[in-house]
Amino acid sequence: NDIEYIYSEYYNKEEITRFSSSLGKFVGYTEYGLKQANHWNSDPSELARRKATKETVCKHNIDID
């Protein structure tokens, strides 16, 4: 429960969108990022893919560190 998966997208060194596993959705930080976040949040397969990444990458490697 202490693990959080974060996926961010940047353009010109500015964060435009972020997926946070604790929120379970994308958040936009620019006008373009808001449009992208709304698009991705309306796609159940994209949200499921990002949520599954926490399980397959983060939790799988937690015991290594």
C-alpha positions as CSV (number, residue, x, y, z in Angstrom):
1,N,0.0,0.0,0.0
2,D,3.0,2.3,0.4
3,I,3.9,2.0,-3.3
4,E,2.8,4.5,-5.8
5,Y,3.3,4.2,-9.5
6,I,3.6,7.6,-11.3
7,Y,3.9,8.0,-15.1
8,S,4.5,11.6,-16.3
9,E,4.7,13.1,-19.7
10,Y,6.8,16.2,-20.4
11,Y,7.1,18.7,-23.3
12,N,9.8,21.3,-23.3
13,K,10.7,20.4,-19.7
14,E,7.1,21.1,-18.5
15,E,5.0,18.3,-17.1
16,I,1.8,18.1,-19.1
17,T,0.1,14.9,-17.8
18,R,0.6,12.5,-14.9
19,F,-0.9,9.1,-14.0
20,S,-0.9,8.4,-10.3
21,S,-1.8,4.9,-9.1
22,S,-3.1,6.4,-5.8
23,L,-5.6,8.5,-7.8
24,G,-6.2,5.8,-10.4
25,K,-6.4,8.3,-13.2
26,F,-4.6,10.9,-15.3
27,V,-4.3,14.5,-14.4
28,G,-3.5,17.3,-16.8
29,Y,-1.4,20.3,-16.0
30,T,-1.6,22.3,-19.3
31,E,-4.4,22.9,-21.8
32,Y,-3.1,20.1,-24.0
33,G,-2.5,17.9,-21.0
34,L,-6.1,18.3,-19.8
35,K,-7.3,17.2,-23.2
36,Q,-5.0,14.2,-23.2
37,A,-5.9,13.3,-19.6
38,N,-9.7,13.4,-20.4
39,H,-9.1,11.2,-23.4
40,W,-7.1,8.6,-21.5
41,N,-9.4,8.7,-18.5
42,S,-12.3,7.8,-20.8
43,D,-10.5,4.7,-22.1
44,P,-10.9,1.8,-19.6
45,S,-8.2,-0.2,-21.2
46,E,-5.6,2.6,-20.8
47,L,-6.5,2.9,-17.1
48,A,-6.3,-0.8,-16.6
49,R,-3.0,-1.0,-18.3
50,R,-1.5,1.7,-16.1
51,K,-3.0,0.1,-13.0
52,A,-1.5,-3.2,-14.0
53,T,1.9,-1.7,-14.3
54,K,2.0,-1.1,-10.6
55,E,1.5,-4.8,-10.0
56,T,3.9,-6.0,-12.6
57,V,6.7,-3.6,-12.2
58,C,6.6,-2.0,-8.8
59,K,5.3,-4.9,-6.6
60,H,7.4,-7.4,-8.5
61,N,10.6,-5.5,-7.7
62,I,9.9,-4.4,-4.2
63,D,11.8,-7.2,-2.6
64,I,14.9,-6.6,-4.7
65,D,15.7,-3.3,-2.9
